Amino acid sequence: MEYPPQFSEERGLALIADIVDWQINHGSLLKQIIPHSSTSSSSQCSPVGVSVFPTLFPRAQFDHARELQPIYNELYCAMAEDEQWIFEAIRDLLPVDPLAAALWGIHKEVKQVGYAQKISVGIFRSDYMLEGPEAEFPLRSGQTLNVALKQVEFNTFSCAGGTHANKTGAMHRYLARTSAYETGSDSTTPISLEALPRNDNITSLSGCLAAAHQAYGRQRNRAAADTAVLFVVQPNNFNIADERPLEYALWDQDVPAYRVDYPDDFLQYTTLTESRELLFHPPWLGSKCVEVSVAYMRAGYEAYEYDSIGQEARLRIELSLAIKCPSLLAHICTFKKVQCALTAPGALEHFLSPEKAAMIRSTFVSMYSFDDSDIGSRARHLATDQKLARNYILKPSLEGGGHNTFGEDIPDFLASIPESQWSAYILMERIRSPSVTNVLLSPSGLDSGGVVSELGVFGTCLWRKGTDDRPYDMLQNFVGGWSFKTKHEDVDEMSVVKGYGCFDTPLLF
């Protein structure tokens, strides 16, 4: 059976029109600010990149990724409560990475007076690719696929894409329901509702924030009319169609939710009381103010956001009683340097049982830091040899795609910066995924060919700081929904909002 199905030009154009109409009607869009416009509110939108057909992906590996997520949640909750372990993991990063230095400096300031809130909330996402030999799809009867699930990265901060993934999955299910994938010939298509998993990111992620809001309880400050979740966001955000639905879903659950630009408006419209309640009093609320129950961070992941104003804003958040999503130390755990530290012998066993540690370790690939150890020497050897470097990726501790250096470009890149700056990066073994065929619809146009995919699994958790004997108490630990992104096999990066990949749905087999 040929996959994806072959359409006539007329049927193909009709399918593309259906997809674009669906995206416009369901807000599967990116916002574009019009420069030099006569009004500051002028904007236009464009559909986010999506796959035309769902992409083949093994059901066993999809299920296994979801099985792993509660364990990953446990791991990162435990790490976020182990200050000394985190410091050892990022020690070499602090002199050379402005973001790490800014966050650790804020942590030390807060520690001097003590953290006011013992409860933390996590919206995490673990991203994987398949590793294994090329295979001919779909598989013949009795044929097995020899692939392993390997982790690309673990995200603890401002985990984006949940809404876009939710809507893309719903779109592919809609197209399957309406027989849009039928070719009109006698051959059958493997695209069935049973093979397309449901996604519930909007429900699960907003539900996590609602649970944290409930855990905060009633307002403490008599000046506050109510408590509310505060979305701390970047100004002129192009990705509001990913953020806003979570806010709307909270209101649908009778949980007040507001948003504020970081850092200027945040500093202007919030006050930290002597008893450390965080009050939000924007002018549009008049004389009313609300007490922030949860500070949900969708800003503050770039170094430029931590000038003196940005640091003051983040310090106010961290000093407050508001429950943070994530906590400051959990934010630092998203760094690639921390991901690399977990690959060291015994690191996982410091936090998990041997059985759980073995399950997590099976998803790791080789990673190296550029330090003074034997591992650092190995990293220098691999990264400066153009032939050996082909099998690796050089990664800084930055989010959002577009920051990595790949393969043969690594030696020249390292030669272009002082060797004292190399410790800002980690070297990660490249994951070689078997490619399949699909058609991608992106801002750059419509194109077909070999593609590879990345599966992300969301986890939601709520935990309370414990004691030395029991570092934390897990209050809630759930698997959320998933994200699935696909790119052409000759493209290195995956970020959809930056134009490299497309949102997609796994077609499970």
C-alpha positions as CSV (number, residue, x, y, z in Angstrom):
1,M,0.0,0.0,0.0
2,E,1.4,3.4,-1.0
3,Y,1.6,6.1,1.6
4,P,0.7,8.9,1.7
5,P,-2.1,8.2,-0.8
6,Q,-1.7,9.7,-4.3
7,F,-4.3,12.3,-5.2
8,S,-5.2,13.9,-8.5
9,E,-4.2,17.6,-8.7
10,E,-7.9,18.6,-8.3
11,R,-8.3,16.4,-5.2
12,G,-5.0,17.7,-3.8
13,L,-6.0,21.3,-4.2
14,A,-9.4,20.7,-2.5
15,L,-7.6,19.0,0.4
16,I,-5.3,22.0,0.9
17,A,-8.2,24.4,0.8
18,D,-10.0,22.3,3.5
19,I,-6.8,22.5,5.7
20,V,-6.4,26.2,5.3
21,D,-10.1,26.8,6.0
22,W,-9.9,24.6,9.1
23,Q,-6.9,26.5,10.4
24,I,-8.5,29.9,9.9
25,N,-11.7,28.9,11.6
26,H,-10.0,27.2,14.5
27,G,-7.2,29.8,15.2
28,S,-4.3,27.6,14.2
29,L,-2.4,30.8,13.3
30,L,0.6,32.9,14.0
31,K,0.2,36.6,14.6
32,Q,2.2,39.1,12.6
33,I,2.6,42.7,13.7
34,I,2.6,45.1,10.8
35,P,5.6,47.4,11.1
36,H,5.2,51.2,10.6
37,S,1.4,50.9,10.8
38,S,-0.7,53.9,11.5
39,T,-2.2,52.1,14.5
40,S,-0.4,50.0,17.0
41,S,-3.1,47.4,17.0
42,S,-2.8,46.6,13.3
43,S,-1.8,42.9,12.7
44,Q,-2.4,40.0,10.3
45,C,-2.2,36.3,10.8
46,S,-0.9,33.3,8.8
47,P,-1.7,29.6,9.3
48,V,0.9,27.7,11.2
49,G,2.9,25.0,9.3
50,V,1.2,21.6,9.3
51,S,1.5,18.3,7.6
52,V,-1.1,17.5,4.9
53,F,-1.3,13.8,6.0
54,P,-0.6,12.4,9.4
55,T,2.9,10.8,9.6
56,L,3.5,7.1,10.3
57,F,4.8,6.4,13.8
58,P,5.0,3.1,15.8
59,R,2.2,2.8,18.4
60,A,4.5,0.9,20.8
61,Q,7.0,3.9,20.9
62,F,4.1,6.4,21.3
63,D,2.7,4.4,24.3
64,H,6.2,4.0,25.8
65,A,6.9,7.8,25.7
66,R,3.7,8.3,27.6
67,E,4.6,5.6,30.1
68,L,7.9,7.3,30.8
69,Q,6.4,10.8,31.5
70,P,5.3,10.3,35.1
71,I,8.9,9.1,35.9
72,Y,10.4,12.1,34.2
73,N,8.0,14.3,36.2
74,E,9.3,12.7,39.4
75,L,12.9,13.1,38.3
76,Y,12.6,16.8,37.6
77,C,10.6,17.6,40.7
78,A,13.4,15.9,42.7
79,M,16.1,17.8,40.8
80,A,14.3,21.1,41.4
81,E,14.6,20.6,45.1
82,D,18.3,19.7,45.1
83,E,20.1,23.1,44.9
84,Q,23.6,21.6,45.4
85,W,23.2,19.1,42.6
86,I,22.0,21.8,40.2
87,F,24.9,24.1,41.1
88,E,27.4,21.3,40.4
89,A,25.7,20.7,37.1
90,I,25.9,24.3,35.9
91,R,29.0,25.5,37.8
92,D,31.0,25.8,34.5
93,L,28.1,27.6,32.8
94,L,27.8,30.5,35.2
95,P,30.9,32.5,34.1
96,V,30.1,32.2,30.4
97,D,26.3,32.1,30.1
98,P,24.5,35.4,30.9
99,L,21.1,33.7,31.3
100,A,22.4,31.1,33.7
101,A,24.3,33.8,35.7
102,A,21.2,36.0,35.9
103,L,18.9,33.2,37.1
104,W,21.4,31.9,39.7
105,G,22.0,35.4,41.0
106,I,18.2,35.9,41.5
107,H,18.1,32.5,43.3
108,K,20.8,33.6,45.7
109,E,19.0,36.9,46.4
110,V,15.7,35.1,47.2
111,K,17.5,32.4,49.3
112,Q,18.9,35.1,51.6
113,V,15.4,36.0,52.7
114,G,13.9,32.6,52.1
115,Y,11.3,31.4,49.5
116,A,7.8,32.2,50.7
117,Q,6.0,29.5,48.8
118,K,6.7,25.8,49.3
119,I,4.3,24.6,46.5
120,S,5.5,24.5,42.9
121,V,3.8,23.6,39.6
122,G,5.4,22.0,36.5
123,I,4.2,21.9,32.9
124,F,7.0,19.9,31.3
125,R,7.6,18.4,27.9
126,S,9.9,15.6,27.0
127,D,10.9,15.5,23.3
128,Y,11.9,12.3,21.5
129,M,13.0,11.0,18.1
130,L,13.2,7.5,16.8
131,E,16.6,6.0,16.3
132,G,17.1,3.1,14.0
133,P,17.8,1.9,10.4
134,E,15.8,2.9,7.4
135,A,12.7,0.8,6.8
136,E,10.2,0.6,4.0
137,F,6.8,1.9,5.0
138,P,4.2,0.7,5.6
139,L,5.6,-2.5,7.0
140,R,4.8,-5.8,5.4
141,S,2.9,-8.4,7.3
142,G,5.0,-9.9,10.1
143,Q,7.8,-7.3,9.7
144,T,8.9,-5.5,12.8
145,L,10.5,-2.1,13.2
146,N,13.8,-2.1,15.0
147,V,13.8,1.4,16.5
148,A,14.4,3.0,19.9
149,L,13.0,6.1,21.5
150,K,15.8,8.7,22.2
151,Q,15.3,12.0,24.0
152,V,16.1,15.2,22.2
153,E,15.6,17.5,25.2
154,F,13.5,18.0,28.3
155,N,11.6,21.3,28.6
156,T,10.6,22.7,32.0
157,F,10.0,26.4,31.1
158,S,7.3,28.0,28.9
159,C,6.6,24.7,27.1
160,A,5.0,26.0,23.9
161,G,3.1,24.2,21.2
162,G,0.4,22.5,23.3
163,T,-2.5,24.4,21.7
164,H,-1.2,24.1,18.2
165,A,-0.6,20.4,18.6
166,N,-4.1,20.0,20.1
167,K,-5.7,21.7,17.1
168,T,-3.6,19.9,14.5
169,G,-4.6,16.6,15.9
170,A,-8.2,17.6,15.8
171,M,-7.8,18.8,12.2
172,H,-6.4,15.4,11.0
173,R,-9.2,13.6,12.8
174,Y,-11.8,15.9,11.1
175,L,-10.3,15.2,7.7
176,A,-10.4,11.5,8.4
177,R,-14.0,11.7,9.5
178,T,-15.1,13.5,6.4
179,S,-13.3,11.0,4.1
180,A,-11.0,13.7,2.8
181,Y,-8.2,11.2,2.6
182,E,-10.0,8.7,0.5
183,T,-8.6,8.4,-3.0
184,G,-11.8,7.4,-4.7
185,S,-10.2,4.2,-6.0
186,D,-10.7,0.6,-4.7
187,S,-7.6,0.8,-2.4
188,T,-8.2,1.7,1.2
189,T,-6.3,4.3,3.2
190,P,-4.7,3.5,6.6
191,I,-5.8,6.8,7.9
192,S,-8.5,5.9,10.4
193,L,-9.7,7.5,13.6
194,E,-8.4,4.5,15.5
195,A,-4.9,5.2,14.3
196,L,-5.1,8.9,15.2
197,P,-4.7,9.5,18.9
198,R,-6.8,12.1,20.6
199,N,-5.1,15.1,22.2
200,D,-6.1,17.0,25.3
201,N,-3.4,19.6,25.8
202,I,-5.7,22.5,26.4
203,T,-7.7,20.6,29.0
204,S,-4.7,19.0,30.7
205,L,-2.5,22.1,30.8
206,S,-5.2,24.5,31.9
207,G,-6.3,21.9,34.4
208,C,-2.8,21.8,35.9
209,L,-2.9,25.6,36.4
210,A,-6.4,25.4,37.9
211,A,-5.2,22.8,40.4
212,A,-2.3,25.1,41.4
213,H,-4.7,28.0,41.7
214,Q,-6.9,25.9,44.0
215,A,-3.8,24.8,46.1
216,Y,-3.0,28.5,46.7
217,G,-6.4,28.9,48.4
218,R,-8.2,32.1,49.3
219,Q,-6.6,35.5,49.0
220,R,-4.6,36.6,52.1
221,N,-4.6,40.4,51.4
222,R,-7.8,42.3,52.3
223,A,-7.3,44.7,49.4
224,A,-7.6,42.0,46.8
225,A,-11.1,41.2,45.4
226,D,-10.1,37.7,44.3
227,T,-7.2,35.5,43.4
228,A,-6.1,34.9,39.8
229,V,-3.6,33.1,37.5
230,L,-1.2,35.6,35.9
231,F,0.3,34.8,32.5
232,V,3.6,36.6,32.3
233,V,4.2,37.0,28.5
234,Q,6.5,38.6,26.0
235,P,5.4,41.9,24.4
236,N,4.1,41.8,20.8
237,N,3.9,38.0,21.0
238,F,3.4,36.3,17.6
239,N,2.4,33.0,19.3
240,I,-0.8,34.2,21.1
241,A,-2.9,31.5,19.5
242,D,-0.9,29.0,21.5
243,E,-1.2,30.9,24.8
244,R,-4.6,32.4,24.8
245,P,-6.7,29.2,24.6
246,L,-5.2,28.1,28.0
247,E,-6.3,31.5,29.5
248,Y,-9.8,31.1,28.0
249,A,-10.0,27.5,29.3
250,L,-9.3,28.8,32.8
251,W,-12.1,31.3,32.7
252,D,-14.4,28.4,31.5
253,Q,-13.5,26.7,34.8
254,D,-14.3,29.9,36.7
255,V,-10.6,30.5,37.4
256,P,-9.8,34.2,36.8
257,A,-6.8,34.6,34.5
258,Y,-5.0,37.7,33.3
259,R,-1.9,38.4,31.3
260,V,0.8,41.0,31.5
261,D,3.9,41.9,29.4
262,Y,7.3,41.1,31.0
263,P,9.1,43.0,32.4
264,D,7.9,46.7,32.1
265,D,4.1,46.3,32.5
266,F,4.7,43.6,35.1
267,L,6.7,46.0,37.3
268,Q,4.2,48.8,36.7
269,Y,1.0,46.8,37.4
270,T,2.1,44.6,40.3
271,T,3.0,45.2,43.9
272,L,4.7,43.0,46.4
273,T,3.3,43.5,49.9
274,E,5.3,43.3,53.1
275,S,3.7,39.9,53.7
276,R,4.8,38.9,50.1
277,E,1.4,38.7,48.4
278,L,1.7,39.6,44.7
279,L,-1.0,42.0,43.8
280,F,-2.0,42.7,40.2
281,H,-3.7,46.1,39.6
282,P,-3.8,47.1,35.9
283,P,-5.6,50.3,35.1
284,W,-8.4,48.5,33.2
285,L,-9.5,46.9,36.6
286,G,-10.1,50.4,38.0
287,S,-9.7,50.5,41.8
288,K,-9.9,46.6,41.9
289,C,-6.8,44.5,42.4
290,V,-6.4,40.7,42.4
291,E,-3.9,38.5,44.3
292,V,-1.8,36.4,42.1
293,S,-2.2,32.7,42.9
294,V,0.0,31.3,40.1
295,A,2.6,33.1,38.0
296,Y,2.7,31.2,34.7
297,M,5.9,32.1,32.9
298,R,5.7,32.4,29.1
299,A,8.5,35.0,29.1
300,G,11.9,35.2,30.6
301,Y,13.8,32.5,28.6
302,E,16.2,34.8,26.7
303,A,19.3,36.5,28.1
304,Y,18.2,39.9,26.8
305,E,15.1,39.7,29.0
306,Y,17.4,40.0,32.1
307,D,18.6,43.5,32.0
308,S,18.2,45.4,35.4
309,I,14.5,45.8,34.8
310,G,14.0,42.1,33.8
311,Q,16.0,40.9,36.9
312,E,13.9,43.2,39.2
313,A,10.7,41.7,37.7
314,R,11.8,38.1,38.1
315,L,13.0,38.8,41.6
316,R,9.6,40.2,42.5
317,I,7.9,37.0,41.2
318,E,10.3,34.7,43.0
319,L,10.0,36.6,46.3
320,S,6.2,36.4,46.3
321,L,3.8,33.9,47.7
322,A,2.5,33.1,44.2
323,I,3.0,29.5,43.1
324,K,5.4,29.6,40.2
325,C,5.2,27.7,36.9
326,P,8.0,26.7,37.0
327,S,10.0,27.5,40.1
328,L,13.3,29.2,39.5
329,L,15.4,26.1,40.1
330,A,13.0,24.0,37.9
331,H,13.6,26.7,35.2
332,I,17.4,26.2,35.5
333,C,16.8,22.4,35.1
334,T,15.8,23.0,31.5
335,F,19.4,23.8,30.6
336,K,21.2,21.4,28.2
337,K,24.1,21.4,30.7
338,V,21.7,19.8,33.3
339,Q,20.5,17.3,30.7
340,C,24.1,16.4,30.0
341,A,24.8,16.0,33.8
342,L,22.1,13.4,34.0
343,T,24.0,11.1,31.7
344,A,26.9,10.7,34.2
345,P,27.1,7.3,36.0
346,G,24.9,7.3,39.1
347,A,23.3,10.6,38.4
348,L,19.8,9.2,37.8
349,E,20.1,6.9,40.8
350,H,20.6,9.9,43.0
351,F,16.9,10.7,42.4
352,L,15.2,7.5,41.2
353,S,15.0,3.8,42.0
354,P,17.4,1.7,39.9
355,E,14.4,0.3,37.9
356,K,13.1,3.8,37.0
357,A,16.6,5.0,36.4
358,A,17.2,2.2,33.9
359,M,14.0,3.1,32.0
360,I,15.0,6.8,31.7
361,R,18.6,6.0,30.8
362,S,17.4,3.9,27.9
363,T,16.3,7.1,26.2
364,F,19.7,8.9,26.5
365,V,22.2,9.4,23.7
366,S,25.9,10.3,24.4
367,M,26.4,13.8,25.6
368,Y,29.7,15.6,26.6
369,S,30.6,18.8,28.4
370,F,33.7,20.9,27.5
371,D,35.2,20.7,31.0
372,D,38.7,19.7,32.3
373,S,37.8,16.0,32.8
374,D,38.5,13.1,30.5
375,I,34.9,13.6,29.1
376,G,35.9,17.2,28.3
377,S,38.9,16.0,26.4
378,R,36.8,13.5,24.5
379,A,34.4,16.3,23.6
380,R,37.2,18.5,22.2
381,H,38.5,15.6,20.2
382,L,35.1,14.8,18.6
383,A,34.1,18.4,18.1
384,T,37.3,19.6,16.4
385,D,37.6,16.7,13.9
386,Q,35.4,17.5,10.9
387,K,34.8,13.8,10.1
388,L,33.9,12.8,13.7
389,A,31.8,15.9,14.2
390,R,29.4,14.8,11.5
391,N,27.7,12.6,14.1
392,Y,27.1,15.4,16.7
393,I,25.2,18.5,17.4
394,L,26.6,21.5,19.4
395,K,23.9,22.9,21.7
396,P,23.8,26.0,24.0
397,S,21.3,26.3,26.8
398,L,18.8,28.3,24.7
399,E,15.2,27.5,23.8
400,G,13.1,27.9,20.7
401,G,15.2,26.5,17.9
402,G,17.8,28.1,15.6
403,H,20.6,28.1,18.1
404,N,22.3,24.8,17.4
405,T,25.4,24.0,15.2
406,F,25.4,20.7,13.3
407,G,27.9,18.2,12.1
408,E,30.7,19.5,9.9
409,D,30.0,23.1,10.9
410,I,31.0,22.5,14.5
411,P,34.8,22.7,14.2
412,D,34.7,26.1,12.3
413,F,32.2,27.4,14.8
414,L,34.3,26.5,17.8
415,A,37.3,28.0,16.1
416,S,35.5,31.3,15.7
417,I,34.9,31.8,19.5
418,P,37.4,31.8,22.4
419,E,38.0,28.4,23.9
420,S,37.0,29.8,27.3
421,Q,33.4,30.1,25.8
422,W,33.2,26.4,24.9
423,S,31.8,25.5,28.3
424,A,28.6,27.3,27.4
425,Y,27.9,24.4,25.0
426,I,27.3,20.6,25.2
427,L,28.1,18.1,22.5
428,M,25.2,15.7,21.8
429,E,25.2,12.6,19.6
430,R,23.0,13.0,16.6
431,I,19.9,10.9,16.5
432,R,19.5,9.2,13.1
433,S,15.8,8.7,12.5
434,P,14.3,6.5,9.7
435,S,12.5,8.8,7.3
436,V,9.0,8.3,5.9
437,T,7.2,10.2,3.1
438,N,4.8,13.0,3.6
439,V,3.6,16.4,2.3
440,L,4.2,19.5,4.4
441,L,2.3,22.8,4.1
442,S,4.3,25.7,5.6
443,P,4.8,29.4,5.0
444,S,7.5,28.5,2.4
445,G,4.9,26.5,0.4
446,L,3.9,23.0,-0.3
447,D,6.5,20.3,-0.6
448,S,6.7,16.5,-0.4
449,G,9.5,14.1,0.3
450,G,11.3,12.3,3.1
451,V,10.5,13.5,6.6
452,V,11.4,12.8,10.2
453,S,9.3,13.5,13.3
454,E,9.7,14.5,16.9
455,L,7.3,13.4,19.5
456,G,6.8,15.5,22.6
457,V,4.9,14.3,25.7
458,F,3.5,16.8,28.2
459,G,3.6,16.2,31.9
460,T,1.8,18.2,34.6
461,C,2.7,18.0,38.2
462,L,2.3,19.8,41.5
463,W,4.7,19.3,44.4
464,R,5.5,20.6,47.9
465,K,9.0,21.2,49.2
466,G,9.7,18.6,51.9
467,T,12.5,17.9,54.4
468,D,16.1,16.6,54.1
469,D,14.8,13.0,54.5
470,R,12.0,13.5,52.0
471,P,12.9,16.4,49.6
472,Y,9.5,16.8,48.1
473,D,5.9,15.5,48.3
474,M,4.2,14.9,45.0
475,L,0.7,16.3,45.1
476,Q,-0.2,15.6,41.4
477,N,1.5,13.7,38.7
478,F,-0.2,13.3,35.3
479,V,0.6,12.7,31.7
480,G,-0.8,15.5,29.6
481,G,-1.3,15.5,25.9
482,W,1.4,15.3,23.2
483,S,2.9,17.4,20.4
484,F,4.2,16.0,17.2
485,K,6.4,17.9,14.8
486,T,7.7,16.9,11.4
487,K,10.4,18.4,9.2
488,H,12.0,17.5,5.9
489,E,14.8,15.0,6.4
490,D,17.5,17.4,5.1
491,V,16.5,20.2,7.5
492,D,18.4,20.3,10.8
493,E,16.2,22.4,13.2
494,M,12.6,21.5,14.2
495,S,11.0,24.7,15.5
496,V,7.7,25.3,13.8
497,V,7.1,28.9,14.7
498,K,10.5,29.7,13.3
499,G,9.7,28.0,10.0
500,Y,11.7,24.8,10.2
501,G,9.1,22.1,10.8
502,C,5.3,21.6,10.8
503,F,2.8,20.4,13.4
504,D,1.6,17.0,12.7
505,T,-0.3,14.0,14.1
506,P,1.2,10.5,14.5
507,L,-0.5,7.8,12.4
508,L,-0.1,4.9,14.8
509,F,0.6,1.4,13.4
